[in-house]
Amino acid sequence: MSLSTRQRRSSPLDLPSSSSSQPLEPESYSKVDKPGRSSSDGGEESGNDRGLGWFTVLFALGMLRYMSASSNIIHDCDEVFNYWEPLHYLLYKSGFQTWEYSSKFALRSYLYIIFHELVGQPASWLYADEKVRVFYAVRLFLGLLSVTSDATLVVAVSRKYGKRLASYALAMLCLASGCFFASTSFLPSSFSMYAMSLSSGLFLLEKPAWAVAVAAVGVILGWPFSILAFLPVTLSSLAKQFKQAFLSGAVTSTALLCRFLYPIYPLVCIAASAVIESFPDLFRDKYNPYNNSIIVMTAKILRPVALSLILCASHSRTFSLINGYAAPLEVYKILEHHDDAGTGSVLCVGSEWHRFPSSFFIPNYIGEVRWIDDGFRGLLPFPFNATLGGTSAAPPYFNNKNKASDEQYLQDLQACTFLVELQLNRPYPYRGNDLSTWEPIAALPYLDRELSPAKYRSFFIPYLWQQKNVFGMYKLLKRVSKPKR
């Protein structure tokens, strides 16, 4: 009688072996390894799954960037005096000049500003005397650049690494506070951020030559020091190691602060999304990618929870900044409704010179904006001097020592028609308190950073934000007309 041999049924977990003498190496897990997906020799997906659609991504980013363009505050006077004011001069032949633009020192280039003049000039023709609309037209253009570059990155990530990671990245890019503000800031570092997103997306779409070209434009036209962030991405175009590029790009730039981090915000969003998306992998057996233990399932549930908490905190931060510090932009808009003051009126600004939102908010009936002495002893911007050469001038009152010039302050305060003043709960005298001389025509609350608790001012918590924080009043005042005798 012959003996029958029972053979073991093959298991899905059995690993194929070409040779018993060679150890098996686990392969990296990627989008194309997921069940139900196959790939061609070229690594492209087959079937109908092509990642997130362009329309969805463009629509989501478009809405948030429009909100940013219309509600973003100006975070630094450097944005006003080194970018908005030179642009205003190129468009209207008036505006403030800083010592960095003096031909004697020539620390800044007009190349970045001239690029935006291509948008500002048609807008100035279209809106004629409505300069505020020109301001927001330029901002919308900045938002459009951000939408295009970020959408390219998100779609590229979805095709390379899957819809879930791309969806997380899209949510981050839309709602992260840093991206919300940086996307429509008129700063070279923001332009470098657009280039970083577009360059990274083009690399993922297998267009390394275009990725390097965009990186070069971001460095030359935008912020030169962003080369530190672009260098890993550019080098990875040769090695094609994009994941390492994200990490090295972020690490190389961690020494930069505040708005100087703008160029790597998209990389930070992608990196954070990748960490959240990989939560289950931290607890899964690497030799069994189909393991769905309780801890793995819990990690899957925690992914949207963690993302939601991050986005809620970020959105709360955005809302706090907009509601707390938007008063200067809104107060200056009121000026256009008081043209009855007459042509040649003088707007005076004291200690609030650093929150001046730009000459785009100054109506044509106002002849000049003048600084008044409130104790500041540094060098303030002066109006561009067309007589001395305009953009090529080297005015004698500029210096590189930050020493105040004798000519920067208006001496005759009786010449002031309007006055801008921030009144805080401090034991200081305020000119606006003299109601026999000044009448308030606009007053909006302004968050008092020094007197407000950090935990309440940093994030907008309904009801508590209004109750626990301290506010001053940002005022626009008009000189009281004296009755004729």
Secondary structure, 3 states (H helix, E strand, C coil): CCCCCCCCCCCCCCCCCCCCCCCCCCCCCCHHHCCCCCECCCCCECCCCCCCCHHHHHHHHHHHHHHHHHHCCCCCHHHHHHHHHHHHHHHHCCCEECHHHCCCCCCCCCHHHHHHHHHHHHHHHHHCCCHHHHHHHHHHHHHHHHHHHHHHHHHHHHHHHCHHHHHHHHHHHHHCHHHHHHCCCCCHHHHHHHHHHHHHHHHHCCCHHHHHHHHHHHHHHHCHHHHHHHHHHHHHHHHCCHHHHHHHHHHHCCCCCHHHHHHHHHHHHHHHHHHHHCHHHHCCCCCCCCCCCHHHHHHHHHHHHHHHHHHHHHHHHHHHHHHHHCHHHHHHHHHHHCHHHCCCEEEEECHHHHHCCCHHHCCCCEEEEEECCCCCCCCCCEECCCCCCHHHCCCCCCCCCCCCCCCCECCCHHHCCEEEEEECCCCCCCHHHCCCCEEEEEEEEEECCCCCCHHHHCCCCCCHHHHHCCEEEEEEEEECCCCCC
